[in-house]
Structures are given as C-alpha cells and as structure tokens.
Amino acid sequence: MGKLAVYKYISMMFLITQIVLTIFTLVGLWGGNVSPIGNTARAMIVYVLPLLIAANCVMLIYWLIRRQWILSVIPFVTILICIPYIGTIYQLRGLPKDSDAHSGIKIATYNVAVFGRETSGFMAQDILSDMKKQKVDILCIQEYSDASGDKKNSDSYKEYFPYMATGNNDMVIYSKYPIKATKNIPFENTNNSAMWADLDINGRLIKVINAHLETTGFNRTLRKAAKMQMNGMQVEKNSLISAIYNNYTLGMIIRARQAEIVASEKRNSPIPTIVCGDFNDVPYSYVYNTMLGDMTDGFKECGSGWMSTYRGNKAVRIDYIFHDKSLKGITYYKQNLSYSDHNPVFMKIEI
C-alpha cells in the first residue's frame, strides 16, 4: 500500500504541474492583449513563453512514456495553440534562392549602438559597405551618430543613399528614393523616439516609420550594481532582483505608451506603411501586438530559421519590420555582424 500511495502522490504532482503549466502558457499567450499598466504580472509571463513551451514538450514526452494517452492530450493541445507564437521566432521554410529575380525594395533596420562610440569612422564605413553588399534601398538606424572625427558619417552615406531624414536625437532614415515629407515623434521624459518619412518609390508614396522604444533597464541595472561593488559597496541579491524587476516593469509600461503613440501615427496614415526599428520587446507582448496591429510581421511571412536580433546575453527578437497587407514580402533575414549589440534585419518587399 505504501508504494501505491507514493505512486499516486507522484502522479498527482505531475498532473498538478501540467495543469499549472498549461494555465501559465495560455495566460502568457494572451497576456499581450492587455496593457501592462495595472497588469504587469500577467504581461511579464510572455517573456518566459519559450520556457513554458519547452516544459510542455517535456511533459508531453513524460505522459507518452507513461502511456497516459488521455493526459498527453493536454500538453499536445497546449503546444498546438502555441504554434502562432512559435512562428514569430522560428520558421521552417528556407530562404528563396531566386529573390533577386523579384522586383522590389530592400529595407533594413539597425541599432548601431552609436557606432561603438569610436571616432575614426571606420565602423560606420564598414556598416555602409555591408548595406551596399546587401543592396539596401532604405536604411533605418537607431542610436545613430553623425560625428566621425572631423567629418560627418552622412557625407559618405549620402553618396549611396542620396536622401536622408533625421529624427530626434539618434534617429535617421537613409533612402535611395526621394523623401517628400518627414515628422519627428518625440517621447516624453526619455531619449528614445520615433520618426517617419514619406518616400516616393517609383511614383508610389510609402510611409516608413522608424521607432526606438524604451529599453528594458536590465543591463543598466546590472552595470550600476557592478559599479557599486567595484567601489566597495555591498549589493544584496534581493535588492538587485527587486531593482531589476522594478526597472523592467517600468520600462514595459513606458514602452506600452510609446507603442500606442506610434500605432496612432500608423492608423492615421492615408498611404501604405512600413514600420520598423528596435522595439525592445519580444513577440506577443503588448508592445508587439500594438505595433503590429493589422499589419504583417515580415518574419512570419517570409523569414527562415530562428530569429533573434539581440546579440547580448539574451538571445531574443526585439528588432522588427512590419508592413501593410497591401504590400508583399519576398525575403526577411538578419545578418550576424559584430558592430553592435544588435544584428541588422533586412526585408525585400514587392511594391
């Protein structure tokens, strides 16, 4: 009887674990449908969705090994429901080999991290060389700096991109096509911002929105703690975790408001729109859903393989290119470059 009781107890614990996993996974999937203001705990679950999905896969294997066919349905259905989310970070298809045969424009978004703050200008020139190799027509840059010793980066960039629109602080859009109108979209109490430019692409006006939303504050908090420790100050683990959580949730709330501002600009546009930039948030978050709206996520449409754009200690997708459904994507990919803590994202779009 003792062994039977232990067996039943363990089985019950696994069942409870499965139910909790399923509930948290479903809450995470729909957590991005509500503003994080007043719902921070629910909104935070989206950040651990990959771990929750992986845990459901483990549970599915466990139930199959135990021949618990009915119980195995729970994680199986949960994983099926997660397929749209999985599609935002992984696509099984391969890149088309004949993409150059399709006419269209190629747009790139890249957070260049102020070109590493180096003053020689070599890094900016290397990035320009890569954009030329990729045959980029429109380049949206975040954390841009025009200073390059006694020269300006724009002097060399405009030899390849004749047209340039500058935004607030560190935002710029370079284009091979004429720019008919521009607008800066500043955000309150932050250095982050957005901007847009209306481009005349072979007689058709297209609006390109370049956005750089509030950072998570995660790395900033860690750097501050490390600096305190270097100065001989003691940093308690609980205090550090609390600071990280508070900064993360604050950044999440600020980004939500910024995303709403950018989404409003997009909704008010009478012409087809492309939205791109560094959103500093993951797929299925409130920021992602708000910025996407009724647009198409370029990666889900024509991307391939795993998509993570941040090169730091968090391999996550936070840089995006979305477009109106009246446009059609041909290719979508990133390039692994070491110039920044981000990788550039490229998309070819049929106009």
Summary of the structure (lengths in Angstrom):
residues: 351
radius of gyration: 22.8
end to end distance: 72.1
largest distance: 84.5
contacts: 1121
relative contact order: 0.14
helix: 45%
strand: 23%
